[in-house]
Amino acid sequence: MEEQEFARFTLRISKELLEKFGYIAEYEGRTKNKELEHMIKARISDFESKFGPIENKNR
């Protein structure tokens, strides 16, 4: 199995949004990080189903 490289990303949002997001993540049984990753993957999948695959230019 190929080792995956992880990038760090800083996100600036209000404390209220972060608390609500944390509530949703906990409700879904995920960490905030995993919930955000799940949401990003869903958004990418939705986008690609409408417009086709996004090429990864770094590979």
N, CA, C, O and CB atoms as a CASP TS submission, in Angstrom:
PFRMAT TS
TARGET T0000
AUTHOR 0000-0000-0000
METHOD Language model
MODEL 1
PARENT N/A
ATOM      1  N   MET     1       0.835  -1.183   0.000  1.00  0.00           N
ATOM      2  CA  MET     1       0.000   0.000   0.000  1.00  0.00           C
ATOM      3  C   MET     1       0.881   1.248   0.000  1.00  0.00           C
ATOM      4  O   MET     1       1.887   1.312   0.707  1.00  0.00           O
ATOM      5  CB  MET     1      -0.950  -0.003   1.214  1.00  0.00           C
ATOM      6  N   GLU     2       0.499   2.213  -0.782  1.00  0.00           N
ATOM      7  CA  GLU     2       1.229   3.462  -0.941  1.00  0.00           C
ATOM      8  C   GLU     2       1.056   4.346   0.299  1.00  0.00           C
ATOM      9  O   GLU     2      -0.058   4.522   0.795  1.00  0.00           O
ATOM     10  CB  GLU     2       0.753   4.205  -2.204  1.00  0.00           C
ATOM     11  N   GLU     3       2.169   4.898   0.794  1.00  0.00           N
ATOM     12  CA  GLU     3       2.100   5.800   1.944  1.00  0.00           C
ATOM     13  C   GLU     3       1.586   7.148   1.485  1.00  0.00           C
ATOM     14  O   GLU     3       2.063   7.695   0.490  1.00  0.00           O
ATOM     15  CB  GLU     3       3.483   5.946   2.630  1.00  0.00           C
ATOM     16  N   GLN     4       0.607   7.691   2.212  1.00  0.00           N
ATOM     17  CA  GLN     4      -0.010   8.950   1.822  1.00  0.00           C
ATOM     18  C   GLN     4       0.628  10.109   2.583  1.00  0.00           C
ATOM     19  O   GLN     4       0.880  10.022   3.785  1.00  0.00           O
ATOM     20  CB  GLN     4      -1.528   8.909   2.074  1.00  0.00           C
ATOM     21  N   GLU     5       0.879  11.176   1.866  1.00  0.00           N
ATOM     22  CA  GLU     5       1.425  12.384   2.471  1.00  0.00           C
ATOM     23  C   GLU     5       0.259  13.291   2.860  1.00  0.00           C
ATOM     24  O   GLU     5      -0.652  13.507   2.062  1.00  0.00           O
ATOM     25  CB  GLU     5       2.413  13.115   1.495  1.00  0.00           C
ATOM     26  N   PHE     6       0.285  13.814   4.065  1.00  0.00           N
ATOM     27  CA  PHE     6      -0.776  14.677   4.540  1.00  0.00           C
ATOM     28  C   PHE     6      -0.316  16.131   4.567  1.00  0.00           C
ATOM     29  O   PHE     6       0.795  16.434   5.002  1.00  0.00           O
ATOM     30  CB  PHE     6      -1.239  14.238   5.926  1.00  0.00           C
ATOM     31  N   ALA     7      -1.165  17.008   4.106  1.00  0.00           N
ATOM     32  CA  ALA     7      -0.880  18.440   4.124  1.00  0.00           C
ATOM     33  C   ALA     7      -1.602  19.068   5.309  1.00  0.00           C
ATOM     34  O   ALA     7      -2.662  18.598   5.723  1.00  0.00           O
ATOM     35  CB  ALA     7      -1.310  19.121   2.787  1.00  0.00           C
ATOM     36  N   ARG     8      -1.025  20.120   5.845  1.00  0.00           N
ATOM     37  CA  ARG     8      -1.679  20.880   6.911  1.00  0.00           C
ATOM     38  C   ARG     8      -2.370  22.079   6.284  1.00  0.00           C
ATOM     39  O   ARG     8      -1.889  22.665   5.314  1.00  0.00           O
ATOM     40  CB  ARG     8      -0.655  21.331   8.007  1.00  0.00           C
ATOM     41  N   PHE     9      -3.512  22.426   6.867  1.00  0.00           N
ATOM     42  CA  PHE     9      -4.304  23.530   6.352  1.00  0.00           C
ATOM     43  C   PHE     9      -4.891  24.281   7.546  1.00  0.00           C
ATOM     44  O   PHE     9      -5.539  23.676   8.401  1.00  0.00           O
ATOM     45  CB  PHE     9      -5.429  23.024   5.383  1.00  0.00           C
ATOM     46  N   THR    10      -4.673  25.575   7.607  1.00  0.00           N
ATOM     47  CA  THR    10      -5.222  26.388   8.682  1.00  0.00           C
ATOM     48  C   THR    10      -6.528  27.010   8.220  1.00  0.00           C
ATOM     49  O   THR    10      -6.606  27.596   7.141  1.00  0.00           O
ATOM     50  CB  THR    10      -4.219  27.479   9.124  1.00  0.00           C
ATOM     51  N   LEU    11      -7.543  26.874   9.046  1.00  0.00           N
ATOM     52  CA  LEU    11      -8.862  27.403   8.719  1.00  0.00           C
ATOM     53  C   LEU    11      -9.261  28.410   9.794  1.00  0.00           C
ATOM     54  O   LEU    11      -9.212  28.110  10.987  1.00  0.00           O
ATOM     55  CB  LEU    11      -9.919  26.256   8.603  1.00  0.00           C
ATOM     56  N   ARG    12      -9.647  29.582   9.369  1.00  0.00           N
ATOM     57  CA  ARG    12     -10.086  30.609  10.319  1.00  0.00           C
ATOM     58  C   ARG    12     -11.597  30.746  10.204  1.00  0.00           C
ATOM     59  O   ARG    12     -12.114  31.168   9.169  1.00  0.00           O
ATOM     60  CB  ARG    12      -9.372  31.983  10.052  1.00  0.00           C
ATOM     61  N   ILE    13     -12.306  30.386  11.280  1.00  0.00           N
ATOM     62  CA  ILE    13     -13.764  30.527  11.335  1.00  0.00           C
ATOM     63  C   ILE    13     -14.146  31.024  12.724  1.00  0.00           C
ATOM     64  O   ILE    13     -13.334  30.997  13.649  1.00  0.00           O
ATOM     65  CB  ILE    13     -14.483  29.172  11.006  1.00  0.00           C
ATOM     66  N   SER    14     -15.370  31.470  12.858  1.00  0.00           N
ATOM     67  CA  SER    14     -15.825  31.964  14.154  1.00  0.00           C
ATOM     68  C   SER    14     -15.910  30.804  15.155  1.00  0.00           C
ATOM     69  O   SER    14     -16.058  29.642  14.776  1.00  0.00           O
ATOM     70  CB  SER    14     -17.202  32.670  14.016  1.00  0.00           C
ATOM     71  N   LYS    15     -15.815  31.148  16.424  1.00  0.00           N
ATOM     72  CA  LYS    15     -15.927  30.142  17.482  1.00  0.00           C
ATOM     73  C   LYS    15     -17.298  29.468  17.446  1.00  0.00           C
ATOM     74  O   LYS    15     -17.417  28.267  17.691  1.00  0.00           O
ATOM     75  CB  LYS    15     -15.687  30.782  18.862  1.00  0.00           C
ATOM     76  N   GLU    16     -18.323  30.249  17.139  1.00  0.00           N
ATOM     77  CA  GLU    16     -19.680  29.691  17.077  1.00  0.00           C
ATOM     78  C   GLU    16     -19.780  28.611  15.997  1.00  0.00           C
ATOM     79  O   GLU    16     -20.325  27.534  16.239  1.00  0.00           O
ATOM     80  CB  GLU    16     -20.709  30.809  16.805  1.00  0.00           C
ATOM     81  N   LEU    17     -19.252  28.903  14.806  1.00  0.00           N
ATOM     82  CA  LEU    17     -19.288  27.903  13.730  1.00  0.00           C
ATOM     83  C   LEU    17     -18.483  26.664  14.108  1.00  0.00           C
ATOM     84  O   LEU    17     -18.910  25.539  13.847  1.00  0.00           O
ATOM     85  CB  LEU    17     -18.747  28.502  12.419  1.00  0.00           C
ATOM     86  N   LEU    18     -17.326  26.868  14.717  1.00  0.00           N
ATOM     87  CA  LEU    18     -16.491  25.739  15.114  1.00  0.00           C
ATOM     88  C   LEU    18     -17.197  24.870  16.151  1.00  0.00           C
ATOM     89  O   LEU    18     -17.120  23.643  16.085  1.00  0.00           O
ATOM     90  CB  LEU    18     -15.153  26.235  15.665  1.00  0.00           C
ATOM     91  N   GLU    19     -17.879  25.492  17.101  1.00  0.00           N
ATOM     92  CA  GLU    19     -18.614  24.728  18.117  1.00  0.00           C
ATOM     93  C   GLU    19     -19.751  23.934  17.483  1.00  0.00           C
ATOM     94  O   GLU    19     -19.961  22.769  17.823  1.00  0.00           O
ATOM     95  CB  GLU    19     -19.169  25.669  19.203  1.00  0.00           C
ATOM     96  N   LYS    20     -20.481  24.554  16.570  1.00  0.00           N
ATOM     97  CA  LYS    20     -21.573  23.846  15.889  1.00  0.00           C
ATOM     98  C   LYS    20     -21.035  22.717  15.020  1.00  0.00           C
ATOM     99  O   LYS    20     -21.609  21.629  14.970  1.00  0.00           O
ATOM    100  CB  LYS    20     -22.395  24.822  15.032  1.00  0.00           C
ATOM    101  N   PHE    21     -19.932  22.987  14.341  1.00  0.00           N
ATOM    102  CA  PHE    21     -19.296  21.955  13.521  1.00  0.00           C
ATOM    103  C   PHE    21     -18.835  20.790  14.398  1.00  0.00           C
ATOM    104  O   PHE    21     -18.998  19.628  14.024  1.00  0.00           O
ATOM    105  CB  PHE    21     -18.100  22.544  12.737  1.00  0.00           C
ATOM    106  N   GLY    22     -18.263  21.098  15.558  1.00  0.00           N
ATOM    107  CA  GLY    22     -17.839  20.068  16.495  1.00  0.00           C
ATOM    108  C   GLY    22     -19.010  19.224  16.977  1.00  0.00           C
ATOM    109  O   GLY    22     -18.879  18.013  17.156  1.00  0.00           O
ATOM    110  N   TYR    23     -20.149  19.863  17.186  1.00  0.00           N
ATOM    111  CA  TYR    23     -21.354  19.143  17.596  1.00  0.00           C
ATOM    112  C   TYR    23     -21.762  18.132  16.525  1.00  0.00           C
ATOM    113  O   TYR    23     -22.061  16.976  16.825  1.00  0.00           O
ATOM    114  CB  TYR    23     -22.509  20.131  17.869  1.00  0.00           C
ATOM    115  N   ILE    24     -21.768  18.587  15.270  1.00  0.00           N
ATOM    116  CA  ILE    24     -22.131  17.694  14.162  1.00  0.00           C
ATOM    117  C   ILE    24     -21.143  16.541  14.050  1.00  0.00           C
ATOM    118  O   ILE    24     -21.546  15.389  13.891  1.00  0.00           O
ATOM    119  CB  ILE    24     -22.186  18.472  12.834  1.00  0.00           C
ATOM    120  N   ALA    25     -19.854  16.847  14.133  1.00  0.00           N
ATOM    121  CA  ALA    25     -18.824  15.812  14.037  1.00  0.00           C
ATOM    122  C   ALA    25     -19.017  14.763  15.128  1.00  0.00           C
ATOM    123  O   ALA    25     -18.966  13.563  14.858  1.00  0.00           O
ATOM    124  CB  ALA    25     -17.418  16.435  14.137  1.00  0.00           C
ATOM    125  N   GLU    26     -19.238  15.217  16.356  1.00  0.00           N
ATOM    126  CA  GLU    26     -19.438  14.287  17.468  1.00  0.00           C
ATOM    127  C   GLU    26     -20.696  13.457  17.263  1.00  0.00           C
ATOM    128  O   GLU    26     -20.696  12.256  17.536  1.00  0.00           O
ATOM    129  CB  GLU    26     -19.521  15.049  18.796  1.00  0.00           C
ATOM    130  N   TYR    27     -21.760  14.079  16.789  1.00  0.00           N
ATOM    131  CA  TYR    27     -23.004  13.372  16.502  1.00  0.00           C
ATOM    132  C   TYR    27     -22.780  12.266  15.482  1.00  0.00           C
ATOM    133  O   TYR    27     -23.359  11.186  15.595  1.00  0.00           O
ATOM    134  CB  TYR    27     -24.067  14.346  15.996  1.00  0.00           C
ATOM    135  N   GLU    28     -21.947  12.530  14.494  1.00  0.00           N
ATOM    136  CA  GLU    28     -21.643  11.558  13.441  1.00  0.00           C
ATOM    137  C   GLU    28     -20.558  10.561  13.846  1.00  0.00           C
ATOM    138  O   GLU    28     -20.230   9.654  13.080  1.00  0.00           O
ATOM    139  CB  GLU    28     -21.216  12.281  12.186  1.00  0.00           C
ATOM    140  N   GLY    29     -20.001  10.727  15.045  1.00  0.00           N
ATOM    141  CA  GLY    29     -18.980   9.795  15.528  1.00  0.00           C
ATOM    142  C   GLY    29     -17.613  10.029  14.910  1.00  0.00           C
ATOM    143  O   GLY    29     -16.809   9.106  14.777  1.00  0.00           O
ATOM    144  N   ARG    30     -17.360  11.277  14.533  1.00  0.00           N
ATOM    145  CA  ARG    30     -16.086  11.607  13.903  1.00  0.00           C
ATOM    146  C   ARG    30     -15.406  12.734  14.679  1.00  0.00           C
ATOM    147  O   ARG    30     -16.043  13.453  15.449  1.00  0.00           O
ATOM    148  CB  ARG    30     -16.292  12.011  12.421  1.00  0.00           C
ATOM    149  N   THR    31     -14.103  12.869  14.459  1.00  0.00           N
ATOM    150  CA  THR    31     -13.399  14.053  14.932  1.00  0.00           C
ATOM    151  C   THR    31     -13.747  15.191  13.984  1.00  0.00           C
ATOM    152  O   THR    31     -14.275  14.953  12.898  1.00  0.00           O
ATOM    153  CB  THR    31     -11.842  13.817  15.007  1.00  0.00           C
ATOM    154  N   LYS    32     -13.459  16.416  14.381  1.00  0.00           N
ATOM    155  CA  LYS    32     -13.697  17.549  13.489  1.00  0.00           C
ATOM    156  C   LYS    32     -12.871  17.400  12.213  1.00  0.00           C
ATOM    157  O   LYS    32     -13.337  17.730  11.122  1.00  0.00           O
ATOM    158  CB  LYS    32     -13.358  18.880  14.198  1.00  0.00           C
ATOM    159  N   ASN    33     -11.657  16.906  12.355  1.00  0.00           N
ATOM    160  CA  ASN    33     -10.799  16.722  11.187  1.00  0.00           C
ATOM    161  C   ASN    33     -11.407  15.713  10.212  1.00  0.00           C
ATOM    162  O   ASN    33     -11.458  15.957   9.007  1.00  0.00           O
ATOM    163  CB  ASN    33      -9.402  16.261  11.621  1.00  0.00           C
ATOM    164  N   LYS    34     -11.868  14.574  10.747  1.00  0.00           N
ATOM    165  CA  LYS    34     -12.452  13.540   9.881  1.00  0.00           C
ATOM    166  C   LYS    34     -13.775  13.998   9.282  1.00  0.00           C
ATOM    167  O   LYS    34     -14.090  13.649   8.144  1.00  0.00           O
ATOM    168  CB  LYS    34     -12.660  12.242  10.665  1.00  0.00           C
ATOM    169  N   GLU    35     -14.553  14.776  10.032  1.00  0.00           N
ATOM    170  CA  GLU    35     -15.810  15.309   9.500  1.00  0.00           C
ATOM    171  C   GLU    35     -15.533  16.257   8.338  1.00  0.00           C
ATOM    172  O   GLU    35     -16.215  16.202   7.315  1.00  0.00           O
ATOM    173  CB  GLU    35     -16.605  16.036  10.606  1.00  0.00           C
ATOM    174  N   LEU    36     -14.540  17.124   8.492  1.00  0.00           N
ATOM    175  CA  LEU    36     -14.182  18.038   7.413  1.00  0.00           C
ATOM    176  C   LEU    36     -13.683  17.266   6.192  1.00  0.00           C
ATOM    177  O   LEU    36     -14.041  17.590   5.059  1.00  0.00           O
ATOM    178  CB  LEU    36     -13.113  19.035   7.887  1.00  0.00           C
ATOM    179  N   GLU    37     -12.864  16.257   6.422  1.00  0.00           N
ATOM    180  CA  GLU    37     -12.377  15.419   5.315  1.00  0.00           C
ATOM    181  C   GLU    37     -13.554  14.739   4.606  1.00  0.00           C
ATOM    182  O   GLU    37     -13.589  14.678   3.377  1.00  0.00           O
ATOM    183  CB  GLU    37     -11.370  14.350   5.836  1.00  0.00           C
ATOM    184  N   HIS    38     -14.505  14.235   5.375  1.00  0.00           N
ATOM    185  CA  HIS    38     -15.696  13.586   4.820  1.00  0.00           C
ATOM    186  C   HIS    38     -16.486  14.576   3.951  1.00  0.00           C
ATOM    187  O   HIS    38     -16.928  14.233   2.855  1.00  0.00           O
ATOM    188  CB  HIS    38     -16.594  13.028   5.961  1.00  0.00           C
ATOM    189  N   MET    39     -16.659  15.804   4.453  1.00  0.00           N
ATOM    190  CA  MET    39     -17.396  16.820   3.711  1.00  0.00           C
ATOM    191  C   MET    39     -16.672  17.216   2.424  1.00  0.00           C
ATOM    192  O   MET    39     -17.306  17.405   1.385  1.00  0.00           O
ATOM    193  CB  MET    39     -17.616  18.049   4.584  1.00  0.00           C
ATOM    194  N   ILE    40     -15.368  17.338   2.493  1.00  0.00           N
ATOM    195  CA  ILE    40     -14.584  17.703   1.303  1.00  0.00           C
ATOM    196  C   ILE    40     -14.686  16.604   0.251  1.00  0.00           C
ATOM    197  O   ILE    40     -14.878  16.891  -0.931  1.00  0.00           O
ATOM    198  CB  ILE    40     -13.099  17.952   1.677  1.00  0.00           C
ATOM    199  N   LYS    41     -14.558  15.348   0.675  1.00  0.00           N
ATOM    200  CA  LYS    41     -14.674  14.233  -0.277  1.00  0.00           C
ATOM    201  C   LYS    41     -16.046  14.204  -0.930  1.00  0.00           C
ATOM    202  O   LYS    41     -16.154  13.946  -2.129  1.00  0.00           O
ATOM    203  CB  LYS    41     -14.406  12.899   0.424  1.00  0.00           C
ATOM    204  N   ALA    42     -17.107  14.467  -0.151  1.00  0.00           N
ATOM    205  CA  ALA    42     -18.467  14.475  -0.699  1.00  0.00           C
ATOM    206  C   ALA    42     -18.619  15.602  -1.717  1.00  0.00           C
ATOM    207  O   ALA    42     -19.234  15.416  -2.767  1.00  0.00           O
ATOM    208  CB  ALA    42     -19.513  14.628   0.432  1.00  0.00           C
ATOM    209  N   ARG    43     -18.066  16.758  -1.409  1.00  0.00           N
ATOM    210  CA  ARG    43     -18.157  17.900  -2.330  1.00  0.00           C
ATOM    211  C   ARG    43     -17.405  17.634  -3.626  1.00  0.00           C
ATOM    212  O   ARG    43     -17.888  17.967  -4.708  1.00  0.00           O
ATOM    213  CB  ARG    43     -17.610  19.164  -1.667  1.00  0.00           C
ATOM    214  N   ILE    44     -16.216  17.030  -3.518  1.00  0.00           N
ATOM    215  CA  ILE    44     -15.434  16.694  -4.705  1.00  0.00           C
ATOM    216  C   ILE    44     -16.179  15.671  -5.550  1.00  0.00           C
ATOM    217  O   ILE    44     -16.236  15.797  -6.773  1.00  0.00           O
ATOM    218  CB  ILE    44     -14.045  16.156  -4.310  1.00  0.00           C
ATOM    219  N   SER    45     -16.744  14.668  -4.909  1.00  0.00           N
ATOM    220  CA  SER    45     -17.500  13.646  -5.628  1.00  0.00           C
ATOM    221  C   SER    45     -18.686  14.262  -6.369  1.00  0.00           C
ATOM    222  O   SER    45     -18.943  13.925  -7.525  1.00  0.00           O
ATOM    223  CB  SER    45     -17.989  12.563  -4.658  1.00  0.00           C
ATOM    224  N   ASP    46     -19.397  15.155  -5.710  1.00  0.00           N
ATOM    225  CA  ASP    46     -20.529  15.834  -6.331  1.00  0.00           C
ATOM    226  C   ASP    46     -20.071  16.663  -7.536  1.00  0.00           C
ATOM    227  O   ASP    46     -20.688  16.616  -8.600  1.00  0.00           O
ATOM    228  CB  ASP    46     -21.244  16.732  -5.304  1.00  0.00           C
ATOM    229  N   PHE    47     -18.993  17.416  -7.360  1.00  0.00           N
ATOM    230  CA  PHE    47     -18.455  18.249  -8.439  1.00  0.00           C
ATOM    231  C   PHE    47     -18.044  17.380  -9.630  1.00  0.00           C
ATOM    232  O   PHE    47     -18.398  17.668 -10.773  1.00  0.00           O
ATOM    233  CB  PHE    47     -17.248  19.078  -7.937  1.00  0.00           C
ATOM    234  N   GLU    48     -17.291  16.310  -9.346  1.00  0.00           N
ATOM    235  CA  GLU    48     -16.804  15.449 -10.437  1.00  0.00           C
ATOM    236  C   GLU    48     -17.938  14.711 -11.135  1.00  0.00           C
ATOM    237  O   GLU    48     -17.838  14.425 -12.328  1.00  0.00           O
ATOM    238  CB  GLU    48     -15.794  14.440  -9.901  1.00  0.00           C
ATOM    239  N   SER    49     -19.009  14.397 -10.422  1.00  0.00           N
ATOM    240  CA  SER    49     -20.141  13.730 -11.081  1.00  0.00           C
ATOM    241  C   SER    49     -20.824  14.667 -12.069  1.00  0.00           C
ATOM    242  O   SER    49     -21.420  14.218 -13.047  1.00  0.00           O
ATOM    243  CB  SER    49     -21.158  13.234 -10.038  1.00  0.00           C
ATOM    244  N   LYS    50     -20.736  15.974 -11.812  1.00  0.00           N
ATOM    245  CA  LYS    50     -21.345  16.953 -12.715  1.00  0.00           C
ATOM    246  C   LYS    50     -20.412  17.392 -13.837  1.00  0.00           C
ATOM    247  O   LYS    50     -20.858  17.607 -14.964  1.00  0.00           O
ATOM    248  CB  LYS    50     -21.786  18.161 -11.934  1.00  0.00           C
ATOM    249  N   PHE    51     -19.109  17.529 -13.536  1.00  0.00           N
ATOM    250  CA  PHE    51     -18.177  18.140 -14.480  1.00  0.00           C
ATOM    251  C   PHE    51     -17.035  17.233 -14.931  1.00  0.00           C
ATOM    252  O   PHE    51     -16.209  17.647 -15.745  1.00  0.00           O
ATOM    253  CB  PHE    51     -17.605  19.362 -13.873  1.00  0.00           C
ATOM    254  N   GLY    52     -16.972  16.012 -14.422  1.00  0.00           N
ATOM    255  CA  GLY    52     -15.907  15.093 -14.798  1.00  0.00           C
ATOM    256  C   GLY    52     -14.756  15.119 -13.807  1.00  0.00           C
ATOM    257  O   GLY    52     -14.667  16.010 -12.962  1.00  0.00           O
ATOM    258  N   PRO    53     -13.876  14.131 -13.919  1.00  0.00           N
ATOM    259  CA  PRO    53     -12.761  14.004 -12.973  1.00  0.00           C
ATOM    260  C   PRO    53     -11.843  15.229 -12.968  1.00  0.00           C
ATOM    261  O   PRO    53     -11.588  15.844 -14.004  1.00  0.00           O
ATOM    262  CB  PRO    53     -11.948  12.767 -13.301  1.00  0.00           C
ATOM    263  N   ILE    54     -11.363  15.556 -11.787  1.00  0.00           N
ATOM    264  CA  ILE    54     -10.377  16.615 -11.634  1.00  0.00           C
ATOM    265  C   ILE    54      -9.005  15.955 -11.711  1.00  0.00           C
ATOM    266  O   ILE    54      -8.716  15.027 -10.957  1.00  0.00           O
ATOM    267  CB  ILE    54     -10.571  17.407 -10.280  1.00  0.00           C
ATOM    268  N   GLU    55      -8.170  16.428 -12.612  1.00  0.00           N
ATOM    269  CA  GLU    55      -6.824  15.856 -12.758  1.00  0.00           C
ATOM    270  C   GLU    55      -5.930  16.363 -11.645  1.00  0.00           C
ATOM    271  O   GLU    55      -5.934  17.551 -11.324  1.00  0.00           O
ATOM    272  CB  GLU    55      -6.215  16.206 -14.137  1.00  0.00           C
ATOM    273  N   ASN    56      -5.157  15.448 -11.053  1.00  0.00           N
ATOM    274  CA  ASN    56      -4.180  15.827 -10.044  1.00  0.00           C
ATOM    275  C   ASN    56      -2.876  16.129 -10.756  1.00  0.00           C
ATOM    276  O   ASN    56      -2.195  15.210 -11.209  1.00  0.00           O
ATOM    277  CB  ASN    56      -3.994  14.708  -8.969  1.00  0.00           C
ATOM    278  N   LYS    57      -2.524  17.376 -10.860  1.00  0.00           N
ATOM    279  CA  LYS    57      -1.345  17.799 -11.614  1.00  0.00           C
ATOM    280  C   LYS    57      -0.042  17.554 -10.870  1.00  0.00           C
ATOM    281  O   LYS    57       1.035  17.730 -11.441  1.00  0.00           O
ATOM    282  CB  LYS    57      -1.455  19.255 -11.955  1.00  0.00           C
ATOM    283  N   ASN    58      -0.119  17.145  -9.591  1.00  0.00           N
ATOM    284  CA  ASN    58       1.090  16.903  -8.793  1.00  0.00           C
ATOM    285  C   ASN    58       1.546  15.460  -8.838  1.00  0.00           C
ATOM    286  O   ASN    58       2.546  15.112  -8.210  1.00  0.00           O
ATOM    287  CB  ASN    58       0.851  17.302  -7.362  1.00  0.00           C
ATOM    288  N   ARG    59       0.839  14.613  -9.565  1.00  0.00           N
ATOM    289  CA  ARG    59       1.221  13.192  -9.619  1.00  0.00           C
ATOM    290  C   ARG    59       2.074  12.928 -10.820  1.00  0.00           C
ATOM    291  O   ARG    59       2.495  11.792 -11.040  1.00  0.00           O
ATOM    292  CB  ARG    59      -0.009  12.288  -9.647  1.00  0.00           C
TER
END
